[in-house]
Amino acid sequence: MKRRDLLKQAVAFAALASLRASQGEAAETNQLAESLLGEKPAPPWLELGPAPEETRKDNMLFRKLGRTGERISAFGLGGHHIGLVKEEQDSIKLIRSAIDRGITFMDNCWDYHNGKSEVWMGKALRDGYREKVFLMTKIDGRTKQAAVSQIDESLKRLQTDHVDLMQIHENLRMEDADRCFAEGGAIEALEEAKKTGKIRYIGFTGHKDPIVHNRMLDVAAEHNFHFDSCQMPLNLLDASFRSFAQHVVPRLLKEGIAVLGMKPMASGAIVKNKIATPKECLTYALTLPTSAVITGIDSMDVLDQDLGIMKDFKPLDVGQMRELLARTMKPAQTGNYEKFKTATMYDGTALHPEWLG
């Protein structure tokens, strides 16, 4: 991209920033625009340092999961997408093929497709496949009672006596943290499940706003509680709009909490609207200090594509990072391509508040 084009985009970016409600957000946006032009040093989040300690086996990278000592594949198999496959046997075949080809991190959730994703994954993990993977699922319950019920139901569906990582799903509201850590809240259920061997590690997820993630981390600190992982959207557009990369990832690294990236293509919107290619999206997400990037795979073709990208993966240098972010910052600013941040269509617990308990 020529400097003239970068300048035009930076000016447009700054104009958009001036419309933001917060002067602080506008200043932050201008700082990013100026840094992308090379006129000012990159903000600290743009140079977060290398990915977690990693090793390569065949065509897959394996990275350290925070402070846990566990090593997981740098790609995670998205649990929602395996439920989009039309036939159960095709989904099982897809899951097993992903495992056979190196993907060991399994993502899922109690509410995906009304439990179908967990049921299908449970069947796929028979015949010795459970022992090959690091299994993660999520619960929606904010009360102890709801959380206990969902934990047990997930274990039954997944046909296992334990999951390696259980995460609180959809941390979307400022009060979610208070509900989880209240007396009789979900944290009590998770800690008891950990003591009895039903789960090994505890984390949380969310896709709405970095402020809400930081609220969860604040409340956890008040209760002397350390999360093992934190999952959030990390994609090229996120860098310029309600950015988890800017406002959450640096704190996670400081506190030794594993960074789990999701929605690397913004639920497909980046590629569908020709903002960037799948390779650019996944390379960016892998270049960030992510322990794993959870990507939606609903066909063998997509599996082949993603594993090909992994095989050829080389981290972006700062110049390449600047170029990609400069090219994508204008479409990012409206939030139109990250609907999970700006609308409710992706908010299962908003559409079904009864899941919260």
C-alpha positions as CSV (number, residue, x, y, z in Angstrom):
1,M,0.0,0.0,0.0
2,K,1.4,3.4,-1.0
3,R,2.1,6.1,1.6
4,R,-0.5,8.4,-0.2
5,D,-3.2,5.7,0.2
6,L,-2.2,5.2,3.8
7,L,-2.5,8.9,4.5
8,K,-5.9,9.0,2.9
9,Q,-7.1,6.1,5.1
10,A,-5.5,7.6,8.2
11,V,-7.3,10.9,7.5
12,A,-10.6,9.1,7.0
13,F,-9.9,7.1,10.2
14,A,-9.3,10.2,12.2
15,A,-12.5,11.8,10.9
16,L,-14.5,8.7,12.0
17,A,-12.8,8.9,15.3
18,S,-14.0,12.4,15.9
19,L,-17.5,11.1,15.8
20,R,-16.9,8.7,18.7
21,A,-18.6,9.7,21.9
22,S,-15.5,9.5,24.0
23,Q,-12.6,11.9,23.5
24,G,-10.3,9.2,24.9
25,E,-11.4,6.8,22.2
26,A,-10.8,9.5,19.5
27,A,-7.3,10.1,20.8
28,E,-6.6,6.4,20.8
29,T,-7.8,6.1,17.3
30,N,-5.6,9.0,16.1
31,Q,-2.7,7.3,17.9
32,L,-3.2,4.1,15.9
33,A,-3.6,6.0,12.6
34,E,-0.4,7.9,13.2
35,S,1.5,4.8,14.2
36,L,0.3,3.0,11.1
37,L,1.9,5.7,9.1
38,G,5.1,5.3,10.9
39,E,5.0,8.9,12.2
40,K,4.8,7.8,15.8
41,P,5.9,4.7,17.7
42,A,3.4,1.8,17.6
43,P,1.2,1.7,20.7
44,P,2.2,-1.0,23.1
45,W,-0.6,-3.4,22.2
46,L,0.6,-3.5,18.5
47,E,3.9,-4.9,19.6
48,L,2.8,-7.4,22.2
49,G,5.8,-9.6,21.6
50,P,6.0,-13.2,20.4
51,A,3.3,-15.9,20.8
52,P,3.5,-18.2,23.8
53,E,6.3,-20.7,23.9
54,E,5.6,-23.0,20.9
55,T,6.8,-26.1,19.2
56,R,6.0,-27.5,15.8
57,K,5.0,-31.1,15.2
58,D,4.5,-32.0,11.5
59,N,2.3,-29.2,10.2
60,M,0.8,-28.0,13.5
61,L,2.0,-25.5,16.1
62,F,1.6,-26.3,19.7
63,R,1.6,-23.4,22.3
64,K,1.7,-23.1,26.0
65,L,-1.7,-22.4,27.7
66,G,-1.0,-19.6,30.1
67,R,0.5,-20.7,33.4
68,T,-1.0,-24.2,33.2
69,G,1.9,-25.9,31.6
70,E,-0.4,-27.5,29.1
71,R,0.4,-27.5,25.4
72,I,-2.4,-27.2,22.9
73,S,-2.7,-26.9,19.2
74,A,-2.6,-23.3,18.0
75,F,-5.8,-23.9,16.1
76,G,-8.9,-24.8,18.0
77,L,-11.8,-26.6,16.4
78,G,-14.9,-24.4,16.8
79,G,-17.8,-26.2,18.4
80,H,-20.6,-24.1,16.9
81,H,-19.6,-24.9,13.3
82,I,-19.4,-28.7,13.8
83,G,-23.1,-28.4,14.6
84,L,-23.8,-26.8,11.2
85,V,-22.8,-29.9,9.3
86,K,-25.9,-31.5,7.9
87,E,-25.3,-35.1,8.9
88,E,-24.1,-36.5,12.3
89,Q,-21.7,-38.9,10.7
90,D,-20.2,-36.2,8.5
91,S,-19.6,-34.1,11.6
92,I,-18.0,-37.0,13.4
93,K,-15.7,-37.7,10.4
94,L,-14.7,-34.0,10.3
95,I,-13.9,-33.8,14.0
96,R,-11.8,-37.0,13.8
97,S,-10.0,-35.9,10.7
98,A,-9.1,-32.6,12.4
99,I,-7.7,-34.5,15.4
100,D,-5.8,-36.9,13.1
101,R,-4.2,-34.0,11.4
102,G,-3.0,-32.2,14.5
103,I,-5.8,-30.1,16.0
104,T,-6.0,-31.1,19.7
105,F,-7.9,-28.1,21.1
106,M,-11.7,-28.8,21.1
107,D,-14.1,-25.9,21.6
108,N,-17.8,-26.4,22.5
109,C,-20.6,-25.0,24.6
110,W,-23.6,-26.3,26.6
111,D,-26.0,-24.2,24.4
112,Y,-24.6,-24.8,20.9
113,H,-27.5,-26.0,18.7
114,N,-29.4,-27.0,21.8
115,G,-26.7,-29.4,22.9
116,K,-26.2,-31.1,19.5
117,S,-22.6,-29.9,19.1
118,E,-21.7,-31.5,22.4
119,V,-23.5,-34.7,21.6
120,W,-21.8,-35.0,18.2
121,M,-18.4,-34.2,19.6
122,G,-19.0,-36.8,22.4
123,K,-19.6,-39.4,19.8
124,A,-16.5,-38.3,17.8
125,L,-14.3,-38.6,20.9
126,R,-15.1,-42.3,21.4
127,D,-12.6,-45.0,20.3
128,G,-9.6,-43.4,22.0
129,Y,-10.0,-39.9,20.5
130,R,-10.9,-38.3,23.9
131,E,-7.3,-39.1,25.1
132,K,-5.9,-37.3,22.1
133,V,-7.5,-33.9,22.8
134,F,-7.6,-31.0,25.2
135,L,-11.4,-30.6,25.6
136,M,-13.0,-27.3,26.4
137,T,-16.7,-26.4,26.8
138,K,-18.7,-23.6,28.3
139,I,-21.7,-23.0,30.5
140,D,-24.2,-20.1,30.6
141,G,-25.3,-20.4,34.2
142,R,-24.6,-17.5,36.5
143,T,-26.1,-19.2,39.6
144,K,-24.5,-22.2,41.3
145,Q,-27.6,-24.2,40.7
146,A,-27.7,-23.5,37.0
147,A,-24.0,-24.0,36.6
148,V,-24.0,-27.4,38.4
149,S,-26.8,-28.6,36.1
150,Q,-25.1,-27.5,32.9
151,I,-21.7,-28.9,33.9
152,D,-23.2,-32.3,34.5
153,E,-25.3,-32.2,31.4
154,S,-22.2,-31.2,29.3
155,L,-20.2,-34.1,30.7
156,K,-23.0,-36.5,29.9
157,R,-23.3,-35.3,26.3
158,L,-19.5,-35.3,25.8
159,Q,-19.4,-38.9,27.2
160,T,-16.5,-38.0,29.5
161,D,-15.9,-37.8,33.3
162,H,-14.1,-34.5,33.0
163,V,-13.3,-31.6,30.7
164,D,-9.9,-30.0,30.6
165,L,-11.2,-26.4,30.5
166,M,-14.6,-25.1,31.5
167,Q,-15.4,-21.5,30.6
168,I,-18.1,-19.1,31.6
169,H,-19.9,-18.3,28.3
170,E,-21.0,-14.9,27.0
171,N,-19.6,-12.4,29.6
172,L,-21.6,-9.7,28.0
173,R,-23.1,-7.6,30.8
174,M,-21.3,-5.5,33.5
175,E,-23.3,-7.4,36.1
176,D,-22.2,-10.9,34.9
177,A,-19.0,-10.8,37.0
178,D,-20.9,-9.8,40.1
179,R,-23.5,-12.6,39.6
180,C,-20.8,-15.2,39.0
181,F,-18.8,-14.3,42.1
182,A,-21.8,-13.7,44.4
183,E,-22.6,-16.2,47.1
184,G,-24.4,-19.0,45.4
185,G,-22.9,-18.0,42.0
186,A,-21.3,-19.9,39.2
187,I,-17.8,-19.7,40.6
188,E,-18.8,-21.8,43.5
189,A,-20.0,-24.5,41.2
190,L,-16.8,-24.3,39.1
191,E,-14.5,-24.5,42.1
192,E,-16.4,-27.5,43.5
193,A,-16.3,-29.2,40.1
194,K,-12.6,-28.7,40.0
195,K,-12.1,-30.2,43.4
196,T,-14.0,-33.3,42.4
197,G,-12.1,-33.7,39.1
198,K,-14.9,-32.8,36.7
199,I,-12.9,-29.9,35.3
200,R,-9.2,-29.1,35.4
201,Y,-9.1,-25.4,34.5
202,I,-11.5,-22.4,34.5
203,G,-11.9,-19.5,32.1
204,F,-14.4,-17.1,30.6
205,T,-15.5,-15.9,27.2
206,G,-17.3,-13.0,25.7
207,H,-17.7,-11.1,22.4
208,K,-19.3,-7.8,23.3
209,D,-16.9,-5.2,24.8
210,P,-13.4,-5.2,26.4
211,I,-14.8,-3.1,29.3
212,V,-16.9,-6.1,30.3
213,H,-14.0,-8.4,30.2
214,N,-11.9,-6.1,32.3
215,R,-14.8,-5.9,34.8
216,M,-14.7,-9.7,35.1
217,L,-10.9,-9.6,35.7
218,D,-11.4,-6.8,38.3
219,V,-14.0,-8.7,40.3
220,A,-11.9,-11.9,40.1
221,A,-8.9,-10.0,41.6
222,E,-11.1,-8.7,44.4
223,H,-11.9,-12.3,45.2
224,N,-8.3,-13.5,44.8
225,F,-9.3,-15.7,42.0
226,H,-7.1,-16.4,39.0
227,F,-8.7,-17.4,35.6
228,D,-6.7,-19.9,33.6
229,S,-7.9,-18.6,30.2
230,C,-9.9,-15.8,28.6
231,Q,-11.5,-16.0,25.1
232,M,-12.5,-13.0,22.9
233,P,-12.7,-11.9,19.3
234,L,-9.3,-11.2,17.8
235,N,-9.4,-10.2,14.2
236,L,-8.2,-7.5,11.9
237,L,-11.3,-5.3,12.6
238,D,-11.1,-5.7,16.3
239,A,-7.9,-3.8,16.3
240,S,-9.8,-0.6,15.4
241,F,-13.2,-1.0,17.2
242,R,-13.9,-1.8,20.8
243,S,-10.5,-3.6,20.7
244,F,-9.9,-6.6,22.8
245,A,-6.4,-6.7,21.5
246,Q,-5.7,-3.2,22.8
247,H,-7.6,-3.3,26.1
248,V,-7.6,-6.9,27.3
249,V,-4.7,-8.9,25.8
250,P,-1.9,-6.9,27.5
251,R,-3.5,-7.4,30.9
252,L,-3.9,-11.1,30.3
253,L,-0.2,-11.4,29.4
254,K,0.7,-9.5,32.5
255,E,-1.4,-11.8,34.7
256,G,-0.4,-15.0,33.1
257,I,-3.9,-15.8,31.7
258,A,-4.0,-17.7,28.4
259,V,-5.3,-15.7,25.4
260,L,-7.8,-17.6,23.3
261,G,-8.8,-15.9,20.1
262,M,-12.1,-16.5,18.4
263,K,-13.9,-15.1,15.4
264,P,-10.7,-14.5,13.4
265,M,-12.8,-13.7,10.3
266,A,-15.5,-11.8,12.2
267,S,-18.0,-14.6,11.8
268,G,-17.1,-14.7,8.1
269,A,-17.8,-11.0,7.4
270,I,-14.2,-10.1,6.6
271,V,-13.9,-12.6,3.9
272,K,-17.5,-12.3,2.6
273,N,-17.0,-8.6,2.1
274,K,-13.5,-9.0,0.6
275,I,-11.9,-7.0,3.3
276,A,-9.1,-9.5,3.8
277,T,-8.4,-13.1,2.8
278,P,-8.7,-16.2,5.1
279,K,-4.9,-16.4,5.1
280,E,-4.5,-12.8,6.2
281,C,-7.1,-13.2,8.9
282,L,-5.6,-16.4,10.4
283,T,-2.0,-15.2,10.1
284,Y,-2.9,-12.0,12.0
285,A,-4.6,-13.9,14.8
286,L,-1.8,-16.4,15.1
287,T,0.8,-13.6,15.2
288,L,-0.9,-12.1,18.2
289,P,0.2,-13.8,21.5
290,T,-2.7,-16.3,21.4
291,S,-2.4,-19.8,22.9
292,A,-5.0,-20.9,20.4
293,V,-7.1,-19.4,17.6
294,I,-10.5,-21.0,17.5
295,T,-11.7,-21.1,14.0
296,G,-15.0,-22.3,12.5
297,I,-14.6,-25.4,10.4
298,D,-17.7,-26.9,8.9
299,S,-16.3,-28.9,5.9
300,M,-13.3,-30.8,4.8
301,D,-12.5,-28.0,2.3
302,V,-12.3,-25.4,5.1
303,L,-10.2,-27.9,7.2
304,D,-7.8,-28.3,4.3
305,Q,-7.7,-24.5,3.8
306,D,-6.9,-23.7,7.4
307,L,-4.3,-26.5,7.8
308,G,-2.6,-25.3,4.7
309,I,-2.4,-21.8,6.2
310,M,-1.0,-23.3,9.4
311,K,1.6,-25.3,7.5
312,D,2.9,-22.1,5.8
313,F,2.5,-19.8,8.8
314,K,5.1,-17.2,9.5
315,P,4.4,-14.4,12.0
316,L,3.8,-11.0,10.6
317,D,6.5,-8.4,11.2
318,V,5.5,-5.0,12.4
319,G,5.5,-3.5,8.9
320,Q,3.2,-6.2,7.6
321,M,1.0,-5.8,10.7
322,R,0.8,-2.0,10.1
323,E,-0.1,-2.5,6.4
324,L,-3.0,-4.9,7.2
325,L,-4.4,-2.8,9.9
326,A,-4.2,0.4,7.8
327,R,-6.0,-1.4,5.0
328,T,-8.8,-2.6,7.3
329,M,-9.2,0.2,9.7
330,K,-11.9,2.2,7.7
331,P,-14.4,-0.7,7.5
332,A,-13.7,-1.6,11.1
333,Q,-14.8,1.7,12.5
334,T,-18.5,1.4,11.9
335,G,-18.8,-1.9,13.7
336,N,-21.0,-3.1,10.9
337,Y,-18.8,-6.1,10.2
338,E,-18.5,-7.2,13.9
339,K,-22.2,-7.5,14.6
340,F,-21.5,-9.6,17.6
341,K,-20.3,-6.4,19.3
342,T,-23.1,-4.1,18.1
343,A,-26.2,-6.3,17.8
344,T,-28.0,-9.0,19.8
345,M,-28.3,-11.7,17.1
346,Y,-25.2,-13.5,18.5
347,D,-26.2,-13.1,22.2
348,G,-27.7,-16.4,23.1
349,T,-28.0,-15.6,26.8
350,A,-29.9,-12.3,25.9
351,L,-32.3,-14.2,23.7
352,H,-32.6,-16.9,26.4
353,P,-32.1,-15.3,29.8
354,E,-33.4,-18.5,31.4
355,W,-30.1,-20.1,30.6
356,L,-28.4,-17.8,33.1
357,G,-30.4,-19.2,36.0
